Amino acid sequence: MSDDVPTAARARLLTALSAAREARRGVPETLEPEVRSFARLSREHGLSISELLIEVKELVRAHVGADEPLFTPKVVGWAVAGYFAGTARS
């Protein structure tokens, strides 16, 4: 969706999502660091939280297929946590 997020971070996330789908063992915890990293880099490159959530949901939908209902809640939660990690409350 956005060209502002580094291509390498998006590629790592897509690889992790595809590997998780192919393994057919649910949502692996190894996916969490990739999602959090992608979210942090998205924030650092100026994406709003709403833009990030739209993008993450689109990536999940496109790369996990019928397992989308299983993946979406965890991936979205990790994305929100990664996006706001290290930020101060105002």
Contacts in CASP RR format, 6 or more apart in sequence:
PFRMAT RR
TARGET T0000
AUTHOR 0000-0000-0000
METHOD contacts of the structure
MODEL  1
MSDDVPTAARARLLTALSAAREARRGVPETLEPEVRSFARLSREHGLSIS
ELLIEVKELVRAHVGADEPLFTPKVVGWAVAGYFAGTARS
1 51 0 8 1.000
1 54 0 8 1.000
1 55 0 8 1.000
1 58 0 8 1.000
2 42 0 8 1.000
2 45 0 8 1.000
2 47 0 8 1.000
2 51 0 8 1.000
2 55 0 8 1.000
4 42 0 8 1.000
4 45 0 8 1.000
4 46 0 8 1.000
4 47 0 8 1.000
5 38 0 8 1.000
5 41 0 8 1.000
5 42 0 8 1.000
5 45 0 8 1.000
5 47 0 8 1.000
5 55 0 8 1.000
6 41 0 8 1.000
6 45 0 8 1.000
9 37 0 8 1.000
9 38 0 8 1.000
9 41 0 8 1.000
10 38 0 8 1.000
10 59 0 8 1.000
12 34 0 8 1.000
12 37 0 8 1.000
12 38 0 8 1.000
13 34 0 8 1.000
13 35 0 8 1.000
13 37 0 8 1.000
13 38 0 8 1.000
13 59 0 8 1.000
14 59 0 8 1.000
14 63 0 8 1.000
16 30 0 8 1.000
16 31 0 8 1.000
16 34 0 8 1.000
16 35 0 8 1.000
17 31 0 8 1.000
17 59 0 8 1.000
17 60 0 8 1.000
17 63 0 8 1.000
17 64 0 8 1.000
17 71 0 8 1.000
18 63 0 8 1.000
20 26 0 8 1.000
20 27 0 8 1.000
20 28 0 8 1.000
20 30 0 8 1.000
20 31 0 8 1.000
20 64 0 8 1.000
20 71 0 8 1.000
21 63 0 8 1.000
21 64 0 8 1.000
21 65 0 8 1.000
21 67 0 8 1.000
24 67 0 8 1.000
26 67 0 8 1.000
26 70 0 8 1.000
26 71 0 8 1.000
27 70 0 8 1.000
27 71 0 8 1.000
27 74 0 8 1.000
27 75 0 8 1.000
31 74 0 8 1.000
31 75 0 8 1.000
31 78 0 8 1.000
32 74 0 8 1.000
32 78 0 8 1.000
35 56 0 8 1.000
35 75 0 8 1.000
35 78 0 8 1.000
35 79 0 8 1.000
35 82 0 8 1.000
36 78 0 8 1.000
36 79 0 8 1.000
36 81 0 8 1.000
36 82 0 8 1.000
36 85 0 8 1.000
37 82 0 8 1.000
38 56 0 8 1.000
38 79 0 8 1.000
39 52 0 8 1.000
39 56 0 8 1.000
39 78 0 8 1.000
39 79 0 8 1.000
39 80 0 8 1.000
39 81 0 8 1.000
39 82 0 8 1.000
39 83 0 8 1.000
40 82 0 8 1.000
40 83 0 8 1.000
40 85 0 8 1.000
42 51 0 8 1.000
42 52 0 8 1.000
42 55 0 8 1.000
42 83 0 8 1.000
43 49 0 8 1.000
43 52 0 8 1.000
43 82 0 8 1.000
43 83 0 8 1.000
43 84 0 8 1.000
43 87 0 8 1.000
47 55 0 8 1.000
49 80 0 8 1.000
49 83 0 8 1.000
49 84 0 8 1.000
52 79 0 8 1.000
52 83 0 8 1.000
53 76 0 8 1.000
53 79 0 8 1.000
53 80 0 8 1.000
56 75 0 8 1.000
56 76 0 8 1.000
56 79 0 8 1.000
57 72 0 8 1.000
57 76 0 8 1.000
60 68 0 8 1.000
60 71 0 8 1.000
60 72 0 8 1.000
60 75 0 8 1.000
61 68 0 8 1.000
64 70 0 8 1.000
64 71 0 8 1.000
END
